[in-house]
Amino acid sequence: MPIDRLELSRQVGEVATYLDEQRGVFGARLRRALQAAHGLSEPDVFPGMRDRIETHRGTYSWLVPGLTEPLTTSIPPAPPPRNHIVLAVDGSQIEIDRDSPVDCYLINTGRVSIRYGDRPDAVIDSVPRIYYRSEELVIGGRRRPGQEHVVGSSVIAARRDTAEVSALADMAERLPEGVPAIGLLDGSLTQWRISEADSAAHPEIRAEYLAALSRLQQVAQTRDFAVASYISRPRAREVINALRIAICPYETPNCAAFCADKAEGERPCDEVARVRDRDIFEGLLTEPGHRSAPFRSHADEVKAYAEHAPHFFYTRTQRELARVEVPQWSLERIDLLHALLWNQIRLGDGYPVTLAEAHEEAVVRQDDRNLFRLLLEEEGLRLSIPDSVSAKSASKRSRSL
């Protein structure tokens, strides 16, 4: 039976009404956040704000980044060098199909290498890989002692992260000497999607990811090379959380001691609640191409990253406010990264052109999924695997009503 369209339309109307009512509240909070950002960036105020955040780190409950420069910092990009190379990767996946005769999943990685300048060149392709071995499919029982479970979406996504970084390292290790280059990834540099339970049960997942980042770091030690991950329309609130600590009226910003019994909206720092980082930087970065100062992530998930610890900055494009994450070792080439990234954004009309091409190569379309399923079923029949097609799957294909 199709969805009840009248009921759906009614509820969408409720959403629109709620959002319209909240617009004024959000506007007031955004103005307060911008006011705080400007005031706390004054030369005689900023050092105290930075020290307050670091001195009381661990006391407050918010995820707050490390600050290096005032929030109002706005840095224009330098002109890109005439000769340079941009590498980019992106990935997609086909997860395990319980109706398939073979338990496996596929990760497809799109790769792009474009050389600009006197000797222009481009290589664009994709690399599919099927994961089917038992150690790639099953996680042992640390989460549920005495049991095993099939890997889920978070583990497959984490392995896709590793496949992308490894593909980028493969290309970076073949870079010619004397030509500046950057490598771009899509999404966060941090593996947010894998749970702590899955990470504990499969510690090699994070180890393999960090090993791939180490390969990129080794290239950067011998080449003029930097790496970044690009997040379009980011939803983070880390810098806003720094403003929460800065405007906290208590001598010690101890959330548990002073605000544990207060509801949302009653805490003093809720003056900037619901505002996102991109909202304030849309007001602070007024010129396309300009970037903020870098911030250091202090998320628990990156404690094991060591020299790969993610830092991030925000940059204004022609269309949006984007977040760019870089490993610590790429900070020394942040000006090169900024220049080449802005050039990519201009060429892509608001989004890095090489990342857009990598996405097109990586995406697994419905025809590809159908082919993958058909090939597995044919192999299942050829090898006489029992129940090569599940009754549920057969029912879906033959259903006529």
MIMI-92092 format. One record per residue (C-alpha): residue number from 1; x, y, z. Coordinates in steps of 0.001 Angstrom, whole numbers. Example, Ala and Ser with C-alpha at 12.3 -4.5 7.8 and 13.67 -1.06 7.14 Angstrom:
2
+-----+---------+---------+---------+
:   k :       x :       y :       z :
+-----+---------+---------+---------+
:   1 :   12300 :   -4500 :    7800 :
:   2 :   13670 :   -1060 :    7140 :
+-----+---------+---------+---------+
This chain:
401
+-----+---------+---------+---------+
:   k :       x :       y :       z :
+-----+---------+---------+---------+
:   1 :       0 :       0 :       0 :
:   2 :    1468 :    3427 :    -934 :
:   3 :    2197 :    6026 :    1711 :
:   4 :    -728 :    8164 :    2916 :
:   5 :     -74 :   11335 :     956 :
:   6 :   -2619 :   13466 :    2802 :
:   7 :   -1090 :   12599 :    6176 :
:   8 :    2391 :   13132 :    4800 :
:   9 :    1411 :   16550 :    3433 :
:  10 :    -111 :   17523 :    6788 :
:  11 :    3058 :   16647 :    8685 :
:  12 :    5289 :   18463 :    6183 :
:  13 :    3131 :   21520 :    6816 :
:  14 :    3799 :   21164 :   10547 :
:  15 :    7527 :   21039 :    9849 :
:  16 :    7347 :   24241 :    7808 :
:  17 :    5372 :   26025 :   10529 :
:  18 :    7855 :   24974 :   13218 :
:  19 :   10860 :   26090 :   11160 :
:  20 :    9246 :   29466 :   10502 :
:  21 :    8630 :   29951 :   14229 :
:  22 :   12239 :   29030 :   15043 :
:  23 :   13724 :   31411 :   12490 :
:  24 :   13580 :   34409 :   14800 :
:  25 :   15098 :   32494 :   17720 :
:  26 :   17917 :   31219 :   15534 :
:  27 :   18613 :   34693 :   14160 :
:  28 :   19010 :   36107 :   17667 :
:  29 :   21382 :   33326 :   18663 :
:  30 :   23438 :   33742 :   15502 :
:  31 :   23795 :   37477 :   16156 :
:  32 :   24943 :   36701 :   19709 :
:  33 :   27482 :   34156 :   18417 :
:  34 :   28911 :   36636 :   15903 :
:  35 :   29057 :   39325 :   18564 :
:  36 :   30936 :   36955 :   20875 :
:  37 :   33316 :   35846 :   18085 :
:  38 :   34247 :   39457 :   17295 :
:  39 :   34566 :   40510 :   20912 :
:  40 :   36624 :   37495 :   21948 :
:  41 :   38963 :   37927 :   18962 :
:  42 :   40223 :   41305 :   20192 :
:  43 :   44026 :   41192 :   20724 :
:  44 :   43720 :   41854 :   24457 :
:  45 :   40948 :   39263 :   24909 :
:  46 :   41865 :   36308 :   22690 :
:  47 :   44860 :   35001 :   24727 :
:  48 :   42685 :   34779 :   27818 :
:  49 :   39939 :   32967 :   25920 :
:  50 :   42439 :   30453 :   24535 :
:  51 :   43979 :   29882 :   27970 :
:  52 :   40554 :   29422 :   29582 :
:  53 :   39687 :   26698 :   27078 :
:  54 :   42953 :   24826 :   27617 :
:  55 :   43194 :   25280 :   31391 :
:  56 :   39763 :   23775 :   31991 :
:  57 :   39840 :   21122 :   29273 :
:  58 :   38256 :   18000 :   30774 :
:  59 :   36141 :   20029 :   33175 :
:  60 :   33471 :   21071 :   30709 :
:  61 :   31462 :   18550 :   28710 :
:  62 :   31566 :   20138 :   25251 :
:  63 :   33824 :   19038 :   22385 :
:  64 :   36034 :   22106 :   21938 :
:  65 :   38949 :   22433 :   19488 :
:  66 :   42335 :   23923 :   20205 :
:  67 :   42591 :   27538 :   19010 :
:  68 :   45632 :   28963 :   17248 :
:  69 :   44441 :   32375 :   16052 :
:  70 :   41424 :   34653 :   16596 :
:  71 :   38097 :   33469 :   15190 :
:  72 :   37890 :   36530 :   12936 :
:  73 :   41044 :   35519 :   11045 :
:  74 :   40373 :   35589 :    7296 :
:  75 :   43222 :   34529 :    5006 :
:  76 :   43075 :   34918 :    1209 :
:  77 :   44485 :   32168 :   -1049 :
:  78 :   47807 :   32660 :   -2798 :
:  79 :   47984 :   32213 :   -6584 :
:  80 :   48518 :   28534 :   -7463 :
:  81 :   51870 :   27543 :   -8972 :
:  82 :   51655 :   27116 :  -12743 :
:  83 :   52824 :   23506 :  -12627 :
:  84 :   51103 :   21304 :  -10070 :
:  85 :   49252 :   18011 :   -9611 :
:  86 :   45997 :   17302 :   -7830 :
:  87 :   45050 :   13783 :   -6734 :
:  88 :   41593 :   12835 :   -5497 :
:  89 :   39787 :    9675 :   -4409 :
:  90 :   36262 :    8741 :   -3398 :
:  91 :   34549 :    5431 :   -2697 :
:  92 :   31209 :    3669 :   -2603 :
:  93 :   30081 :     223 :   -1550 :
:  94 :   27656 :   -2644 :   -2008 :
:  95 :   26945 :   -4155 :    1375 :
:  96 :   26273 :   -7781 :    2228 :
:  97 :   22966 :   -8988 :     771 :
:  98 :   21377 :  -11588 :    3022 :
:  99 :   19408 :  -12892 :      16 :
: 100 :   22567 :  -13505 :   -2017 :
: 101 :   24082 :  -16995 :   -2387 :
: 102 :   27512 :  -15619 :   -1445 :
: 103 :   28320 :  -13521 :    1618 :
: 104 :   30502 :  -10683 :     414 :
: 105 :   30608 :   -6942 :     -72 :
: 106 :   32211 :   -4673 :   -2639 :
: 107 :   34110 :   -1400 :   -2300 :
: 108 :   34668 :     655 :   -5441 :
: 109 :   37301 :    3415 :   -5302 :
: 110 :   37369 :    6224 :   -7857 :
: 111 :   40830 :    7679 :   -8553 :
: 112 :   41753 :   10938 :  -10282 :
: 113 :   45167 :   12419 :  -11050 :
: 114 :   45314 :   15689 :  -13000 :
: 115 :   48504 :   17495 :  -13892 :
: 116 :   48256 :   21209 :  -14674 :
: 117 :   50764 :   23491 :  -16392 :
: 118 :   53303 :   22906 :  -19136 :
: 119 :   52709 :   19151 :  -19415 :
: 120 :   49006 :   18636 :  -18741 :
: 121 :   47802 :   15094 :  -18225 :
: 122 :   44956 :   13232 :  -16549 :
: 123 :   44335 :    9680 :  -15341 :
: 124 :   40791 :    8822 :  -14217 :
: 125 :   39720 :    5306 :  -13272 :
: 126 :   38163 :    3140 :  -10567 :
: 127 :   39280 :      35 :   -8696 :
: 128 :   36646 :   -2447 :   -7413 :
: 129 :   37464 :   -4979 :   -4698 :
: 130 :   35278 :   -7779 :   -3349 :
: 131 :   35668 :   -8733 :     331 :
: 132 :   34697 :  -12361 :     865 :
: 133 :   37190 :  -14051 :    3196 :
: 134 :   35924 :  -15117 :    6605 :
: 135 :   38189 :  -12676 :    8465 :
: 136 :   36700 :   -9866 :    6353 :
: 137 :   33104 :  -10885 :    7048 :
: 138 :   32923 :  -11889 :   10712 :
: 139 :   33820 :  -10064 :   13908 :
: 140 :   34602 :  -12117 :   16972 :
: 141 :   32738 :  -12008 :   20218 :
: 142 :   34299 :   -9220 :   22288 :
: 143 :   31058 :   -7316 :   22147 :
: 144 :   28970 :  -10472 :   22734 :
: 145 :   31237 :  -13076 :   24391 :
: 146 :   30967 :  -16543 :   22900 :
: 147 :   29296 :  -15269 :   19730 :
: 148 :   30235 :  -13933 :   16332 :
: 149 :   28420 :  -11449 :   14144 :
: 150 :   28633 :  -10442 :   10499 :
: 151 :   30241 :   -7070 :    9864 :
: 152 :   27800 :   -4217 :    9550 :
: 153 :   27700 :    -914 :    7745 :
: 154 :   30120 :     854 :   10096 :
: 155 :   32898 :   -1692 :    9568 :
: 156 :   32404 :   -1705 :    5805 :
: 157 :   32459 :    2113 :    5780 :
: 158 :   35674 :    2109 :    7839 :
: 159 :   37282 :    -306 :    5388 :
: 160 :   36160 :    1980 :    2585 :
: 161 :   37984 :    4841 :    4328 :
: 162 :   41135 :    2735 :    4343 :
: 163 :   40680 :    1752 :     705 :
: 164 :   40395 :    5425 :    -254 :
: 165 :   43484 :    6530 :    1685 :
: 166 :   45444 :    3541 :     352 :
: 167 :   44449 :    4426 :   -3222 :
: 168 :   45552 :    8008 :   -2629 :
: 169 :   48895 :    6734 :   -1274 :
: 170 :   49358 :    4506 :   -4334 :
: 171 :   49086 :    7560 :   -6576 :
: 172 :   51119 :    9835 :   -4311 :
: 173 :   54032 :    7406 :   -4235 :
: 174 :   54286 :    7768 :   -8031 :
: 175 :   54374 :   11575 :   -8012 :
: 176 :   57273 :   13108 :   -9984 :
: 177 :   59861 :   15109 :   -8117 :
: 178 :   59812 :   18873 :   -8245 :
: 179 :   56072 :   19301 :   -8908 :
: 180 :   53894 :   20590 :   -6038 :
: 181 :   50876 :   18378 :   -5370 :
: 182 :   47929 :   17858 :   -3053 :
: 183 :   45736 :   14841 :   -2354 :
: 184 :   42026 :   15236 :   -1652 :
: 185 :   39592 :   12954 :     167 :
: 186 :   35845 :   13336 :     492 :
: 187 :   34355 :   13578 :    3985 :
: 188 :   36027 :   13553 :    7364 :
: 189 :   39605 :   12534 :    8067 :
: 190 :   38340 :   10899 :   11260 :
: 191 :   36715 :    7456 :   11154 :
: 192 :   33544 :    8515 :   12956 :
: 193 :   31357 :    5758 :   11569 :
: 194 :   32961 :    2746 :   13248 :
: 195 :   31726 :    2050 :   16764 :
: 196 :   34088 :    1596 :   19692 :
: 197 :   32827 :   -1987 :   20075 :
: 198 :   33630 :   -2851 :   16462 :
: 199 :   36965 :   -1064 :   16706 :
: 200 :   37857 :   -3079 :   19806 :
: 201 :   36789 :   -6326 :   18140 :
: 202 :   38694 :   -5519 :   14963 :
: 203 :   41708 :   -3373 :   16013 :
: 204 :   43393 :   -3917 :   12660 :
: 205 :   40784 :   -1674 :   10994 :
: 206 :   42126 :    1473 :   12641 :
: 207 :   45713 :     239 :   12381 :
: 208 :   45357 :    -231 :    8619 :
: 209 :   43836 :    3230 :    8251 :
: 210 :   46658 :    4887 :   10183 :
: 211 :   49228 :    2879 :    8208 :
: 212 :   47758 :    4264 :    4982 :
: 213 :   48013 :    7794 :    6387 :
: 214 :   51644 :    7065 :    7300 :
: 215 :   52345 :    6214 :    3659 :
: 216 :   51051 :    9649 :    2681 :
: 217 :   53156 :   11257 :    5381 :
: 218 :   56268 :    9560 :    4008 :
: 219 :   55546 :   11047 :     590 :
: 220 :   55192 :   14498 :    2184 :
: 221 :   58641 :   14085 :    3721 :
: 222 :   60248 :   13855 :     269 :
: 223 :   57856 :   15883 :   -1912 :
: 224 :   56065 :   19243 :   -1834 :
: 225 :   52828 :   17475 :    -982 :
: 226 :   49846 :   17989 :    1355 :
: 227 :   46643 :   16071 :    2081 :
: 228 :   43165 :   17256 :    2997 :
: 229 :   39639 :   15932 :    3330 :
: 230 :   36783 :   18138 :    2163 :
: 231 :   33380 :   18349 :    3846 :
: 232 :   30606 :   20079 :    1951 :
: 233 :   27863 :   21696 :    4056 :
: 234 :   29401 :   20707 :    7422 :
: 235 :   27227 :   20303 :   10501 :
: 236 :   29934 :   20547 :   13199 :
: 237 :   29607 :   22836 :   16228 :
: 238 :   33111 :   22618 :   17706 :
: 239 :   33961 :   26302 :   17280 :
: 240 :   30535 :   27238 :   18639 :
: 241 :   31375 :   25084 :   21660 :
: 242 :   34502 :   27205 :   22151 :
: 243 :   32214 :   30241 :   22318 :
: 244 :   30099 :   28425 :   24922 :
: 245 :   33147 :   28100 :   27181 :
: 246 :   34210 :   31687 :   26507 :
: 247 :   30822 :   33191 :   27464 :
: 248 :   30248 :   30904 :   30449 :
: 249 :   29693 :   33278 :   33420 :
: 250 :   31095 :   30891 :   36025 :
: 251 :   34708 :   31212 :   37124 :
: 252 :   35229 :   27557 :   36207 :
: 253 :   33197 :   26297 :   33216 :
: 254 :   32140 :   23120 :   35008 :
: 255 :   28974 :   21877 :   33298 :
: 256 :   28327 :   19103 :   35825 :
: 257 :   28686 :   21401 :   38822 :
: 258 :   26645 :   24386 :   37654 :
: 259 :   24266 :   23297 :   34905 :
: 260 :   23464 :   19615 :   35415 :
: 261 :   19938 :   20425 :   36637 :
: 262 :   19209 :   23012 :   33939 :
: 263 :   17139 :   22165 :   30861 :
: 264 :   18268 :   23102 :   27380 :
: 265 :   17651 :   26792 :   26874 :
: 266 :   18204 :   27617 :   30548 :
: 267 :   22000 :   27325 :   30563 :
: 268 :   23864 :   30628 :   30099 :
: 269 :   25799 :   29284 :   27126 :
: 270 :   22544 :   28418 :   25338 :
: 271 :   22635 :   31979 :   24027 :
: 272 :   24485 :   30439 :   21063 :
: 273 :   22709 :   27066 :   21003 :
: 274 :   21695 :   25444 :   17692 :
: 275 :   24129 :   27638 :   15750 :
: 276 :   26616 :   25674 :   13628 :
: 277 :   30205 :   26549 :   12834 :
: 278 :   29313 :   27206 :    9225 :
: 279 :   26697 :   29743 :   10295 :
: 280 :   29179 :   32004 :   12043 :
: 281 :   31931 :   31585 :    9440 :
: 282 :   29496 :   32604 :    6728 :
: 283 :   29489 :   35917 :    8596 :
: 284 :   33205 :   35982 :    9408 :
: 285 :   34567 :   34911 :    5996 :
: 286 :   33065 :   37442 :    3624 :
: 287 :   35237 :   36849 :     532 :
: 288 :   35128 :   33670 :   -1619 :
: 289 :   38345 :   31694 :   -1291 :
: 290 :   39248 :   33035 :    2148 :
: 291 :   39857 :   30564 :    4972 :
: 292 :   39840 :   30663 :    8744 :
: 293 :   42749 :   29873 :   11022 :
: 294 :   43306 :   26126 :   11643 :
: 295 :   41831 :   24441 :   14702 :
: 296 :   42970 :   21209 :   16341 :
: 297 :   40401 :   18469 :   16947 :
: 298 :   40208 :   17098 :   20488 :
: 299 :   37649 :   14360 :   19849 :
: 300 :   38202 :   11121 :   21761 :
: 301 :   38205 :    9249 :   18438 :
: 302 :   41509 :   10876 :   17351 :
: 303 :   43572 :   10205 :   20471 :
: 304 :   45340 :    7310 :   18727 :
: 305 :   46126 :    9319 :   15581 :
: 306 :   49419 :   10773 :   16962 :
: 307 :   51146 :   12763 :   14177 :
: 308 :   48062 :   12277 :   11992 :
: 309 :   45910 :   14246 :   14475 :
: 310 :   43248 :   16067 :   12447 :
: 311 :   43182 :   19839 :   12273 :
: 312 :   40543 :   21758 :   10375 :
: 313 :   39711 :   25133 :    8912 :
: 314 :   36695 :   26649 :    7204 :
: 315 :   36684 :   28206 :    3758 :
: 316 :   34114 :   30138 :    1764 :
: 317 :   33364 :   28954 :   -1756 :
: 318 :   31150 :   30548 :   -4374 :
: 319 :   28187 :   28528 :   -3091 :
: 320 :   28733 :   27437 :     493 :
: 321 :   30913 :   27309 :    3572 :
: 322 :   33074 :   24161 :    3583 :
: 323 :   35175 :   22450 :    6254 :
: 324 :   38637 :   21198 :    5343 :
: 325 :   40441 :   18684 :    7568 :
: 326 :   44187 :   18073 :    7389 :
: 327 :   46562 :   15767 :    9253 :
: 328 :   48969 :   17586 :   11523 :
: 329 :   51920 :   17042 :    9191 :
: 330 :   50168 :   18878 :    6343 :
: 331 :   49923 :   22133 :    8316 :
: 332 :   53404 :   23186 :    7231 :
: 333 :   52111 :   23334 :    3650 :
: 334 :   48749 :   24884 :    4420 :
: 335 :   49371 :   27797 :    2031 :
: 336 :   50011 :   25428 :    -903 :
: 337 :   46988 :   23370 :      61 :
: 338 :   44805 :   26469 :     294 :
: 339 :   45966 :   27808 :   -3078 :
: 340 :   45441 :   24567 :   -4989 :
: 341 :   42164 :   23753 :   -3233 :
: 342 :   40689 :   27160 :   -4075 :
: 343 :   41751 :   26688 :   -7696 :
: 344 :   39967 :   23325 :   -7708 :
: 345 :   36837 :   24889 :   -6244 :
: 346 :   36843 :   27619 :   -8909 :
: 347 :   37305 :   25067 :  -11683 :
: 348 :   34456 :   22994 :  -10232 :
: 349 :   32077 :   25953 :   -9911 :
: 350 :   31876 :   25664 :   -6126 :
: 351 :   33133 :   22134 :   -5467 :
: 352 :   36640 :   20679 :   -6098 :
: 353 :   36568 :   19406 :   -9676 :
: 354 :   38850 :   16416 :   -9043 :
: 355 :   36681 :   15221 :   -6151 :
: 356 :   33605 :   15514 :   -8357 :
: 357 :   35316 :   13353 :  -10997 :
: 358 :   36415 :   10820 :   -8367 :
: 359 :   32844 :   10572 :   -7136 :
: 360 :   31562 :    9900 :  -10644 :
: 361 :   34074 :    7076 :  -11007 :
: 362 :   33301 :    5615 :   -7591 :
: 363 :   29514 :    5660 :   -7571 :
: 364 :   27910 :    2222 :   -7920 :
: 365 :   24782 :    2613 :  -10011 :
: 366 :   21781 :     323 :  -10055 :
: 367 :   22965 :   -1411 :  -13234 :
: 368 :   26256 :   -2201 :  -11491 :
: 369 :   24414 :   -3591 :   -8478 :
: 370 :   22226 :   -5754 :  -10696 :
: 371 :   25280 :   -7072 :  -12545 :
: 372 :   27092 :   -7855 :   -9288 :
: 373 :   24052 :   -9735 :   -7958 :
: 374 :   23602 :  -11622 :  -11234 :
: 375 :   27248 :  -12710 :  -11340 :
: 376 :   27052 :  -13980 :   -7753 :
: 377 :   23882 :  -15917 :   -8493 :
: 378 :   25391 :  -17457 :  -11620 :
: 379 :   28430 :  -18559 :   -9647 :
: 380 :   26154 :  -19938 :   -6949 :
: 381 :   24300 :  -22033 :   -9514 :
: 382 :   27506 :  -23142 :  -11210 :
: 383 :   28963 :  -24317 :   -7919 :
: 384 :   25624 :  -25861 :   -6874 :
: 385 :   25380 :  -23730 :   -3746 :
: 386 :   22091 :  -24637 :   -1989 :
: 387 :   19436 :  -21914 :   -2084 :
: 388 :   21483 :  -19818 :   -4496 :
: 389 :   18535 :  -17417 :   -4606 :
: 390 :   16483 :  -16879 :   -1445 :
: 391 :   12730 :  -17398 :   -1508 :
: 392 :   12280 :  -13776 :    -439 :
: 393 :   14389 :  -12503 :   -3333 :
: 394 :   12599 :  -14724 :   -5829 :
: 395 :    9246 :  -13527 :   -4490 :
: 396 :   10193 :   -9890 :   -4970 :
: 397 :   11202 :  -10466 :   -8593 :
: 398 :    8138 :  -12479 :   -9550 :
: 399 :    5549 :  -10419 :   -7703 :
: 400 :    2936 :   -9078 :  -10088 :
: 401 :     537 :   -7357 :   -7708 :
+-----+---------+---------+---------+
